[in-house]
């Protein structure tokens, strides 16, 4: 800030280039003396404030690939173009920021390595975000030897400043990322003990997926929900009950009524219009935390299903959940618009998952992102509602292929134009050996054989069977048929994945509101905690 003040004095009545405000534009901007003085005054005013309301949005597994591919995909749908295929005669510069947080005034980047790896897990990275410390993967808010606990930003704001605290997640409330804002455990798998710490935290608002292992590993301990009620929490398990929750309800734990895999919320692609989304729980949390509150609040919101979809290499589910996450951010922006001088909103990720890329070897420089809109169901729901029945009924491949066409848009050459309305006819050009020059969803002989091989593996697989190296690279730990379907659709869209695990990419950091300028640049993820602590004045 001192540098900006010096520049303002030296450059009175002169041309101020974009580089003076942290941009790389080569075209100079003429700025008047009054404008410079006003900007300097505004900077000083911002510096003197502390945020009364702080939102920290964490897209689990969300880095630049997830953000950018989702934005491009949504543009492709809006413009009804493949967005990236020159044959569409669409100028890509017309792409706009459909994910509104991309328009936040400040953007930075954070590196994510932990004490174990350049490809860290959610426990250690969330620890960095909540306490400013590195630790081993799998450890939550403790040092590498599990001999020291780290106090979290939420605990400090709650104890020192009297802030109300809200924790929201689309996955389990005692999963690693939400847990990192209230517990201290050597292992993220200590779900029961994590749940006990959730109750002990005395925080005001919890909402999202159900608690894992609520009666302990051996299912012989007192139920966490009962213990929470004894500690003064209201437990809400239906949407109708959730709608009635107010600040007068007091401490509350809201569990989504429509739980899916591992008692988490539905993937956005599977959610029906009458089901609450992540944005609904954020909106309700804002109402509960802000009413009759003259001290302030902190809300952590996790888009956890982004990570789960990326682990499974399901691009369509990844993008729809990233959009759902953005919609949740918009609820905070609406609040900011009412309290612009008191609110700080941060949007970031904990790490990248899946090694997601925009671009695939088989499509060269082209993308056909609209293809992904043909997917009507998540990998998880296809597993439970379709694959399980195939195994039970010994369904033949031709009948399975009919479901694949209906749910994912992929068709055989024989049935092209009959099984899927949105399928583009097969391109006869030999430009690409994959046959997807025009964005065709018609399966090549190679792709059809891959599906048949995966079908055979699915139908013959035995529970607990170990995969060899080739099979693991093809299927990971997921159902062979389902993951092969999403791989083929991804690739035909110009999207690819390199891993079923986390990667070492840096994550984006977007900031809007009081103290936003502190989050510009490239820094370590531990700095996010430190910057919030400095801005709020906690020790």
N, C-alpha and C positions, 0 to 999 in steps of 0.2 A: 504493500500500500504506500510506503514511503516513496518508492520509485515512481508511482503514478502521480504523487503530489509534486515531485521535482519536475517531472515531465510537463505537468500542467503549468508550472511557473515559466519554464524555459520556452515553451511553445506557444505562449500567448500571442494571438494575432498571426499564427502561422499554420502550416499544413500539418495535421497529425495523421500519420500513417496507421494502417490497420494493425501493424505489428505492435504498436504501443498498447493496444488493448488485447493482446494475446492472440491475434489472428495471423494467418499466413497470406492474406489477400495481397496481391501486388498493386492493385488499383488504390491510390490514395484517397482518403476522405477528408474533405475540408471541414474543419470544425471551428466554430467561432469561440471567442473568449468567454462569452456567457455560457455556452454549452459545456466548455471545459470546466468552468467554475461550478456549474450545476452538477456535473458528473463527480467532481472531487467531493462536493458537499454530500452527495448521495452515498459515496463510498464511506465517508466518515460516519454518516448516519447509520449505515448498515453495520459497520464495525462496532458501534457502541451498543448494539442490540444483542439480546440473546433470544433464541427461539423458545416460545412458550409451548408450541405444539410441534412435535417432531414425528415424521413418518419415515420409516426405513423399510423399503420394499426390496425383497430379495427373490429374484428369479432363480430358483435352484437349477443348476446345470445350464444357466443362461449366460452366454457370452455373445460376442459379435455375430457369429453365424446364425444363432437362433433369432436374434433381433432383426438382422438385416434380411434374412430369408423370409421371415414373417411379414415384414414391411413390403417386400417385393411381391410376395404372394397375394396379399390383400390388394395391392395396386393392380395386380393381374386380374383379379376377380372384378374389381371396380371398372377397369378399362376394357374388360372382356378381351384380353390379349394374353399371349404367352409370356410377355415381358422378358425379352432376351433373345427372341428369335427374329432375325432381321427380315424374314419373309412376311412378318406381320406389319411391316412398315410403321412401327410404333417408335417414337423417339423416347428413349429411356429417361431423358432429363425431365420428362413430365411427371415422373414418379414423385409422389408427395409422401409426407410423413403420416401414415395412417395410424401408427403407434404414436400417440400424442406426446409421450415423454421424450421422444426424439427431438422435440422442439424446446425442451428445457434450456434455459439460457446458459448453463454451464455443463460441460462434459469433461470427464477425465477417464483415466484407466488405472486399474489396480492389478498388481501381480498377486498370485494366489498360492505360491508354494508353501508347504508347511515343514515341520521338523522331520518328516518322514520322506516326503516325495515332492517332485515337481508336478505330479498329478494327484493332488490332495483330495480328501473326502469332505463331506459336509460338516462333520463334527469339528474338525480342526479349523476349517475356513470360517465357520460361523463363530468359533471361539475367537479368531482374530478380529472379526467384525464386532463382537460384543465386548471383548476385554482388551484388545490391543496386544495380545500375546500369541506367539506361535506355539504349537504343540504337535504331538503325534496324531496321525490320522486315527480316527476312532475314539479319541479322547475329547471330552467336553469340559472346557473351563478349568483345566488342571494342567500342571506342568508335566514334562515328559516322564518324570518318575512317580507321578500321582501323589506327590508329597505336599503339594501346595495348591490351594484353590485360588482362582482369580475372580474378583468381584466384577459383575457385569455392569454395563452402562444402565441397564434397566434397574438393577438393584440400587445403584447409586442415585439415580434420579428419584426413585421411590423413597429411599431413606433420607437423602439429604435435602431434596427440594419438594417432596410431597407430591410428585407427579403421579397421576394415574397411569397404569400400564395396561396395554392391550397386546395380545399375541394371537395372530390369525394365521392359519395354514390350510392349504387344500389337501395336505396329507395329515398323518397322525400328530396330535398335539404333543406327544412325547417322542416324536421323531427327532433326529439330530439337530436340524436347524432351529425349530422353535424351542427345543430344549436348551439350546445354547444361550438363551436369554433369561433362564431362571434356574439352571441346575449346574452341578459340579460332579462329574462322574468320570472314572477311569475308562469306562467303556460305554459307548453309545447304545449298546445292547442291553444295558441294565434298565429295561423299560419300567419295571415296577418301582425301582428306586427313583427313577426320573419322575415318575408320576407322583411319588410322595413329595418330591421337591417342588413340583408344580403346585401342589396344595399348600405347602409350607410358604411358598413365595408370597401368598396373600394378594397377588395381583388381581386387578379388577375385572378383566375381560379376556376370556379365552374362547375361540371359535374355530371350527374346522372339522377335521377327521377324528375318529374315535381313538381312545387310548389303547395302545398295544399292551398285552399281558395285564389286564386290569386286576386279575387275581393272582399274579405272580407266575413265575416260570413253571411251577408245579401245580398251579391253579388251586392253591390251598391257603392263600392269604386273603385278608379282608379286602373286599372290593374297593378299588380306588374311588369310584363314584360315591359309594357310601361314606368313605372317609372324607371326601370333599364336602358332602352335604353336612357332615358333623362339624366341619370347619367353617361353615357359614356360606358355602357356595350353593347357588341354585343351579341344578342340572337340567338342561333343556335338550330334549331329543327329538322334538318334532318341529316342523316349519311353522305351524300355527302358534306354537308356544314361543318360538323365536320372534315372531312378528310382534308379540305382546311385551317383549323385554324392553325395559326402559332403565334409566339411571336409578330409578327407585327400586329396581329389582335387587340392586346391590351386586356383590361379586357373583359372576356367572360363568358357567362353562356350557357353551352351546355346541352340541354334536350334530353334524349334518344328518338329516333324516335319510338321505339316499346314498348310503355308503356302498362303495364298489370294492376294488381289490385291496386287501389288507386293511379294510375299514377306513379307507381314505375317501375323499370326495370323488364323484364321477369325473372322468376326463371331460373336458368341455365339449368335445365332439359327440359325446354320448348324453350330455345333459339335455333334459327336456325344458321347454320354455317355462314350465310352472315350477321348476326346481330352482332354489337359490344358487346363485353363482358366488364366486369369491368376492365380487364387488358388493353383493348384498351384505355379506358379513362385515366388510369394511365399513359400509354405510351405517349398519347397526352399531358397530363399535364406535364410530365417531359420535353418534347420538348419545351413547351411554357414557363415553369418557368426557365429552365436552360440556354437557349440561351441568349447571351449578358447580362449575369447576374454575376457580380463580387462580389456580396454581399451575396448571398445564398438564399435558399428557404426552406419552411416547407410545407409538404403535408400530410393532414389527409385523409385516405381512409377507408370508412366503408363498410363492407360486411353485409348489413342490412337484406338481404333476409334469411340469416341463422336463424336469430331470428324469422322471420315470419313463416318459415317452422317448427321450433321447437314449436311455439305456437300451430300450427295445428297438432303436433305430426306426421309430414310427414318425416320419416327418410331418404328416398331416395332423396327427395328434399334438405334436410339438408346437406347430404353428397356431392351432386353435387355442391351446392353453396359454401360449405367449400373448395372444390377443386378449384372452380372459384376464390375464395378469395386468395388461395395459388398461383394461376397463376398470380394474380395481384401483389402479393409480389415479384414474380420472376422478374417483370419488374424493380422494385427498385433494386433488386440484380444485374441485368445487368448494371444498372447505377453505383452501388457501385463498380463493377469490373473495371469501367473506372475511378472512383474517390475514391479509397479505403482509402485514408488518409484524406478525407474531409466529409465522409458520415456516418450517423447513421440510421439504420433501426430498428424499434421496431414493434413487432407484439403482440397483446394482445386481450382481450375481455373486454366488459363492465360488463357482468354478464352472468350467465348461464340461459338458457330458457328450460322449459319442463321437467326438472328432467330426462334427457336422461340417459339410462343405457345400458351397454354392458352385456347382459345376461337377460334371461327371465325364469320365473318359469316353464313354460311348456317344455323348452328344456334342463333343468338342466345345465350341463356344456358345452353344445354344442352351436355353432353359425353356421348359414348358410347364411352368408352375401351376397353371390352371388344371393340369392333370390331377393334382392332389385333391381337387374339389370332388372328384369321383369317389373318394373314400368316404363312406358313410358311418363308419364304426371304428372304434379304437382297436388296437391289437388285443387288448385285454378282454374286451367284450366279445370279439370274434372267437377268442380262445374258449370263453365260458359258454357262449350261446351256440356256437357252431362246432368247433373242433371237438369238444367233449362228446357231442352227439355223434360225430363221425366215428369216433373210436367205439362208442357204445353200440352203434348200429352197423358198423363195418361198411360205411357208405362208400360207393365206388367213386372213382376219380371224376367221371363225367358229371355226376350230380354235384360233387364238390365244386367243380368248375363253374356251375351255374350260380352258386352262392358267391364265388369269387367275382364273377362278372357283375352281379347285383350290388355287392358291397364295396368293391374296389374299382370297377370299371374295366378291368383287364379281360380281354376276350381272345379266343382262338381265332385263327384266320378263317376257319370254317364258319364261325358264328359272328364274324364281324358285321356290325350294323344291325344285328338282331338282339343281342343280349344287353347292350348298353347304349342308351340314347346319346350320351355325350362323347362317344368314341369317335375319334377321327379316323377316316379310312386309311388303310395301310399305304405307306408311301413306297412307290416303286423305285425311287432313286437309290443308287448304290453308294451315295455319299458317306453314309454311316453304316457299318456292318450290323449295327443293332436295329436298324429299320425304324428309327424314331426321329428322322429328319423333320417330319411335320408334326411331331408330338403324338404320333400314333400310339394307341393303347392296345393295339393288336400284338399278341405275343409272337415273338420270333420262335423258330424251332429250338434254339438254344435256351430261351427263357422258359418255354413250355416243358422242356426236359428237366430244367431245374425245379420247376413246380412238381413234376411227377416224382422226382427223386425225393423232394422234401415231404411230399404226401406219403410215400412209402416209409420214410423214416418216422414220421408222426404216427402212422398206423401200427408200426412194429415196435416202437420204443417202449422200453420197460421202465417202470419207476425206479429212480436211483441209478440208472444206467449212465456210465461215464462216456463222454464223447472223446473221440480222438482229435488230434490237432486240426485236421481238415474240417471235421464236423463242427468244431468249436468256432473256427473262423467263419464258417457258413452260417451258423445258427446261434452262437453264443449259448446262453442258458435258456433260451426261449424256444417256444414250440417251432419246430423246423418249418412246417407249412406256413404258419402265420408270418414269421419273420422273413421268409422268402417272398411272400406276397408283397410286404411293405418295401423290401429291398428293390424289387422289380419296379414297383410304382414310383418309388423315390428316384431311381435311376432314369426312368422314362421321363421324369419331370426335370432332370438336371440337378438332382440333389444326391449326395452320397454321405456315408458315415465310415469312419476308419476304426471305430472301437465300440465296445459295449460298456466301456468304463469311462472314468473321468480323464480329462486331458490337462495339459499345463498352460492353456491359453490364458492371457490376462482377461479381466472382465471390464465391462464398461461401467462408468459411474456418472449418473445424471443428477443434477442438483437444481432446485428451484426454491427461492425464498431467502429467509434471513440467514446470512453466512454462506450463501451459495458459492461465492468466489473462492472459498477455501478448498473446494473440491475440483479445481481445475488442474490439469497436468497428469503426470505419470507417477504413481506412488505405490507403496505397499498396502495391502488390504488392512493391515493393523492401523494405518493412519486414519481410516474411517472412524474407528472408535475414538482415537485421540482428538480428531477434529470436532467430533460431537461433544466430547467431554470438555474441550476448551471453550466451545461456543456456549454450552449450558452452564459452565462454571463448576462442575462437580470435581471432586478430588479423589 
